[in-house]
Amino acid sequence: MIVLVLTTSCINTLNQNDSLILAKVHDNYLYFSDIKNIIPDNISARDSIAFVRSYAKDWVKTNVIIYHAKQNLPASQLDFSKQLDDYRNSLIIYQFETNFINQNLDTIVSDIEIEEYYNSHLNDFELKENITKAIYVITDQNSTVEAQFDYLFSLPDSLLFDSLEYYIPEHAISSNLDTTRWVGFFNIQQIIPIETYNRELFLKNNRFIKIVDERYIYFVKFIDFKIKDDISPLDFKRNDIYNIIISQRKVMLTKKVRNDILERAMKNREYEVFYQE
């Protein structure tokens, strides 16, 4: 690498420790030893040279501007010791509390807790979109297959699902038979080419639809739906509620560890406060 850099005339000076100098801005030097460990592994010689050149160029730009800024700012505006101390202290506290939470947080949330939170915050769960539980089957255009699926989707639900599970593997290009999961109606439209100017009215007036386009036939049955601005069903918000409860526990645990540390410090007379009332 050193030879490669030298051959490109990027470096032509050595310091007293034989460290290659890449760039200089006034009395500030960039040495090859400063960046050799950040040069990506497994790149070509040409790319290595390009990386060194680019890094040195960016370093020069930054340090020229820094030098100019130092020359034009009063000393009072160049002292960042307090800000740096505050930032460092914040990082230390954050890392300590993060480690404590990771070691002590109870991440098990019962169904009862989720249901209680849901029932006490119903107004917070107003739907922002139309959602539905739907099953669908997508097939190639084949009259025999089409007729078979027409028949299957006319069956009662008690017979429909078992029949579809038997028939789908051989004749469907894509399918979904999950009736437990709520999905946005917009997400359904990304799979099924449903065209409608009023999604709410469409959901209210259609339980089963069949769409035929240039290539495929789409069979869709809507098992259930909820309209935008309705209260969201619990199952649709279960994961969100879980995350809310966990976040609340993190806040409570953080407050507790802080209070415990301060109380223990006071009990052990680890600090004193000097002030006048």
C-alpha positions in Angstrom: 0.0 0.0 0.0 2.8 2.4 0.9 4.5 1.8 -2.5 1.2 2.3 -4.3 0.5 5.6 -2.5 4.0 6.8 -3.2 3.7 6.0 -6.9 0.7 8.3 -7.2 2.6 11.2 -5.7 0.0 11.4 -3.0 2.7 11.3 -0.4 6.2 12.6 -0.7 7.3 13.5 2.9 8.3 11.5 5.9 8.1 12.6 9.5 10.7 11.8 12.1 8.9 8.4 12.9 8.9 7.5 9.2 5.1 7.9 9.0 3.9 8.9 5.6 2.4 12.4 5.4 -0.8 12.5 3.3 -1.7 16.2 3.8 -1.0 19.3 5.8 -3.0 22.3 6.8 -0.8 24.9 8.6 0.6 22.9 11.5 -1.8 20.1 11.4 -0.7 16.9 9.6 -2.6 13.8 8.3 -0.5 10.7 8.3 -1.0 7.5 6.5 -0.9 5.7 9.9 -4.0 7.7 10.9 -6.2 6.1 8.2 -4.5 2.8 7.3 -6.8 0.8 9.6 -10.0 2.2 7.9 -9.0 1.4 4.3 -11.6 -1.2 3.3 -10.3 -4.8 3.0 -10.4 -6.8 -0.2 -10.4 -3.8 -2.6 -8.1 -3.4 -5.6 -4.9 -1.3 -5.5 -6.5 1.3 -7.7 -9.5 1.6 -5.4 -7.2 1.8 -2.4 -5.3 4.7 -3.9 -8.7 6.4 -4.8 -9.8 5.9 -1.2 -6.7 7.5 0.3 -6.8 10.4 -2.2 -10.5 11.0 -1.4 -10.0 10.9 2.3 -7.1 13.3 2.2 -9.0 15.7 0.0 -12.0 15.7 2.5 -9.6 16.0 5.4 -8.0 19.1 3.9 -11.4 20.8 3.2 -12.6 20.2 6.7 -9.4 21.4 8.4 -9.1 24.5 6.2 -12.6 25.5 7.3 -11.8 24.7 10.9 -8.7 26.8 10.8 -10.6 29.7 9.3 -13.3 29.4 11.8 -10.9 29.4 14.7 -9.3 32.6 13.3 -12.6 34.4 13.2 -14.3 33.3 16.4 -13.7 34.8 19.8 -12.1 32.5 22.4 -15.3 32.4 24.4 -17.1 30.7 21.4 -14.3 28.1 21.0 -14.6 26.6 24.4 -16.8 23.5 24.2 -15.6 21.8 27.3 -18.9 22.2 29.2 -21.0 20.9 26.2 -18.6 18.0 25.7 -18.7 17.1 29.4 -22.5 17.3 29.4 -22.7 15.1 26.3 -20.2 12.6 27.7 -22.2 12.4 31.0 -25.4 11.9 29.1 -23.9 9.1 27.1 -22.6 7.4 30.3 -26.0 7.7 32.0 -27.7 6.4 28.8 -25.4 3.4 28.5 -25.8 2.5 32.2 -29.6 2.8 32.0 -29.8 0.8 28.8 -27.7 -2.0 30.3 -29.9 -2.0 33.4 -33.1 -2.1 31.4 -31.8 -4.9 29.2 -30.9 -7.0 32.2 -34.1 -6.3 34.3 -37.0 -5.5 32.0 -39.9 -7.9 32.1 -40.9 -8.3 28.5 -43.8 -10.7 29.1 -47.2 -8.9 28.6 -50.3 -11.0 29.2 -53.4 -10.9 27.1 -55.3 -9.5 30.1 -52.9 -6.5 30.3 -53.3 -5.9 26.6 -57.1 -6.1 26.8 -57.2 -3.8 29.8 -55.1 -1.2 28.1 -57.2 -1.5 24.9 -60.5 -1.1 26.7 -59.3 1.9 28.7 -57.9 3.7 25.7 -60.5 3.1 23.0 -60.4 6.6 21.8 -56.7 6.2 20.9 -57.4 3.4 18.5 -59.5 5.1 15.8 -58.7 3.6 12.5 -56.7 5.7 10.0 -57.5 3.3 7.1 -60.0 0.7 6.0 -59.0 -2.8 7.1 -60.2 -6.2 6.3 -59.9 -9.9 6.8 -59.9 -11.5 3.4 -58.9 -14.7 1.6 -58.0 -14.8 -2.1 -56.8 -17.2 -4.8 -55.0 -16.2 -8.0 -55.0 -18.6 -11.0 -54.1 -18.6 -14.6 -56.9 -18.2 -17.1 -58.1 -21.8 -17.5 -61.8 -22.5 -17.9 -61.8 -25.7 -16.0 -59.9 -24.3 -13.1 -62.0 -21.2 -13.1 -65.2 -23.2 -13.0 -63.9 -25.3 -10.1 -63.0 -22.2 -8.1 -66.3 -20.6 -8.9 -68.0 -23.6 -7.3 -65.7 -23.7 -4.3 -66.2 -20.0 -3.5 -70.0 -20.7 -3.6 -69.7 -23.2 -0.7 -70.4 -22.3 2.9 -67.4 -21.3 4.9 -67.4 -24.6 6.8 -66.7 -26.4 3.6 -64.9 -23.7 1.6 -61.6 -23.6 3.5 -61.0 -27.4 3.6 -61.8 -27.6 -0.1 -59.5 -24.7 -1.0 -56.6 -26.1 1.0 -57.0 -29.3 -1.0 -57.3 -27.7 -4.4 -55.0 -24.7 -4.1 -51.5 -26.4 -4.2 -52.1 -27.7 -7.7 -54.1 -25.0 -9.3 -53.3 -21.6 -7.7 -50.4 -19.2 -8.5 -50.8 -17.4 -5.2 -53.3 -17.5 -2.3 -54.0 -16.5 1.2 -56.4 -18.3 3.6 -55.4 -16.6 6.8 -58.6 -15.3 8.3 -57.0 -14.3 11.7 -55.0 -11.3 10.5 -56.4 -7.8 9.7 -54.7 -6.1 6.7 -55.2 -2.7 5.2 -57.6 -2.7 2.2 -54.9 -0.7 0.3 -52.5 -3.6 0.8 -55.1 -5.9 -0.7 -55.3 -3.6 -3.7 -51.5 -4.0 -4.2 -52.2 -7.7 -4.9 -55.7 -7.7 -6.3 -56.5 -5.1 -9.0 -59.6 -3.8 -7.3 -60.6 -0.5 -8.8 -63.0 1.6 -6.8 -63.5 5.3 -6.0 -65.1 4.6 -2.7 -63.4 1.9 -0.7 -65.8 2.2 2.2 -68.9 1.6 0.0 -67.1 -1.1 -1.9 -66.4 -3.1 1.3 -70.0 -2.6 2.5 -71.4 -3.9 -0.7 -69.1 -6.8 -1.7 -68.4 -10.0 0.1 -67.1 -12.0 -2.8 -65.6 -10.7 -6.0 -64.0 -12.2 -9.1 -61.7 -10.2 -11.4 -60.3 -11.3 -14.7 -57.5 -9.4 -16.4 -55.3 -10.1 -19.3 -53.3 -12.9 -17.5 -55.0 -14.0 -14.3 -58.2 -14.6 -12.5 -58.6 -13.3 -9.0 -61.1 -14.8 -6.5 -61.5 -12.8 -3.3 -63.8 -13.3 -0.3 -64.0 -10.6 2.5 -64.6 -12.3 5.8 -64.8 -9.1 7.8 -64.0 -5.4 7.5 -63.7 -2.2 9.5 -64.2 1.3 8.0 -61.8 4.2 8.6 -62.7 6.2 11.7 -64.2 3.1 13.4 -62.5 1.8 16.5 -59.7 -0.5 15.6 -60.2 -4.2 16.5 -57.9 -5.3 19.3 -56.1 -7.9 17.2 -55.1 -5.2 14.7 -53.5 -3.2 17.5 -52.2 -6.0 19.7 -48.5 -5.5 18.7 -48.8 -1.7 19.1 -50.3 -2.1 22.6 -47.5 -4.5 23.5 -44.9 -2.0 22.5 -46.7 0.8 24.4 -46.7 -1.3 27.6 -43.1 -2.2 27.2 -42.2 1.5 26.7 -44.1 2.4 29.8 -42.2 -0.3 31.8 -38.9 1.1 30.5 -39.8 4.6 31.7 -40.9 3.2 35.1 -37.8 1.1 35.4 -35.6 4.1 34.6 -37.2 6.2 37.2 -36.9 3.5 39.8 -33.2 2.9 39.2 -32.5 6.6 39.4 -34.6 7.0 42.6 -32.9 3.9 44.2 -29.4 5.2 43.4 -30.2 8.7 44.9 -31.9 7.2 48.0 -28.9 4.9 48.6 -26.5 7.7 48.1 -28.4 9.9 50.5 -28.6 7.1 53.1 -24.8 6.5 52.8 -24.1 10.2 52.9 -22.3 10.1 49.5 -23.1 13.7 48.8 -23.8 17.0 50.4 -25.7 20.1 49.1 -24.5 23.5 50.2 -27.0 26.4 49.7 -28.7 29.1 51.6 -32.5 29.4 51.9 
